[in-house]
Amino acid sequence: MALSTLDGLAVSGKRVLVRADLNVPVRDGKITDLTRIERLSPTIRELAGKGAHVIVLSHFDRPKGKRVPAMSLAPIAGTLGEVLGRKVRFAEDCIGLPAQQAIDALNDGDIAVLENTRFHPEEEANDPAFAAALASLGDIFVNDAFSTAHRAHASTEGVAHLLPSYAGRLMQAELEALAAALTHPDRPVAAIVGGAKVSTKLDLLGNLVGRVDVLVIGGAMANTFLAASGKPVGRSLQEADMHATARDILARAKAAHCDVVLPVDVVVAAELKANAASAAVPVDAVPDDQLILDLGPATVAGLIARLDALKTLVWNGPLGAFETPPFDAATVALARAVGAATAAGKLRSIAGGGDTVAALHHAGVAEQMSYISSAGGAFLEWLEGKTLPGVAVLGG
């Protein structure tokens, strides 16, 4: 990739604007997951260690262009300081006098966080004047927020046209992991795609059938493919209006020599409830009054057996209703097998998407995966083959 990185970049005494993603989950005023802050810290440490005046830009939540006190970055700036183990200044605005005063007070190696960029409606509109106001605060722009790179906002895309621009270490790691997954993967490469609806994953499935050797379809979207293939699905969630589309995807996969793997057995129950009575049945024997809530053991055993022949695996979406036991069984069993193969050096595994990450943590294998993306929507759009504005402007 023709991507400008921090390698060899001289930043001592320079004002470096770092677009971060501090949009962390907060409940009852407390941050419940530090992952995004922890993943951001290497870039900030490196820049500060080289003597930069580090100025952090980020959004938080959806204030819709208004100043919402509950969506201030002030407490998150404090947590960033705790993670870094050093003082982090905070400015009560991301432009104007408050921002300028905070930046002017910085010495070499100091860090400041500016207030929520989305307090200004011009941020999401990618307003040129607002982008220029942000750019005036720095000498160099570093985007380390791959998770926002699918948005052409002033702080993600607009600023990059106005300053020398580089990818931070997290952005670089995300792009390298995704390139290894789909752009130039070790083959054979497989993708696991779960989720509720085919309609929300059309672009993803359409792109993957031309890029991977094996495509595993799980989650409730597998019900739509089964129904489209003439299998009974009982009262299961499925999209009847997507049957023709599902058949078209199967035809396109066949033409591209992509092996699509659908369930051969499933786990059914009368209701989605924790520890509900359930049974595994073949896909051609689903009772009319039952719901398909997970992949069956024969299907999982078949998937695990395939791992030995694979070199690369991309995972987006759980296989069943994993939040509700016992319908987490398929996801947990396959995740543990993938984790073991990865830890043994036999498989490169890349996963992303909120539910996927939660499922891998639930299975206890998150640390064994080659790479887990924290990007969400940007990860999905990259897998769909779309150009991400915040990446394209960096030359990636």
C-alpha angles and dihedrals in degrees: 000000000000091000125151108226136178092264108128093353113151109219106155109136091001125126104237119194109208117195103210133173107238091159091123126164112268127187124182089350094306129108108241099190126033095186097111093046092047092049091050095050099080092061093048092045091050094049094044090046089056091053101260124152095237116210115184121208123190145145124231125202120321112300090160096226096312133107105256112179093206088059096053118131092219097101091042090052087056091052091048088055090051092051091047092043093229142087117283119192121218130213120203092223136029094225137027130032099333091054094043093050093050091049094046089056093058122107126197108300095016124131133213132181117211123214123272109301090211091066081085118066088211090070097070091036088058088229110194094220092051091047089051091050090053093045091052088066095063146042097209133027123216119185111204096159107094087161090069096037093102089066120081094213128150094256095044104038112002096059092049091067091056104047137038100276134207141173117250121226095265092049089048092049093049093050094046091050092049093046089053089050101049115355098057107355128169104252145269090052125185133190128206113205121184134160138111105279137041088204092066094048101043095112091045095051091043092054096042098053088064095046110038134060096216128030118192115197117200140150122057091317088071087065090062091052091047092049090046087054092054098260121140114248101177113206093338124140108264140141111245092185090059098058095101090047091051091051089049091053090051090050092049090049091052091050090051092048090244113150109224113205116205125177119279091191134016141195114245135189138170092244142009100252133130112275092359116168107270142172138195115238136172114264091248092055105054108143117239093239097049136091124225104229105161144008115270128247095255090054092048092048089052092050093049090050089055093057093080090065096048130090100182133029130187116193127195118162136013122269096234144354089307095170089068118058134250087030091069092071099097095045093047095047095049093042092054091049091049090048092051093048090048093048089050090056094245098111140036107217126191121181136176145160126086097263091044094052091047090050093051091050089048089054091049095236104103092108092053096057118100091233137352116197117220090193105097109182095022091052090052094047091050090053087050089059095246125148111249111216094212090054099040092057089057091055094254 
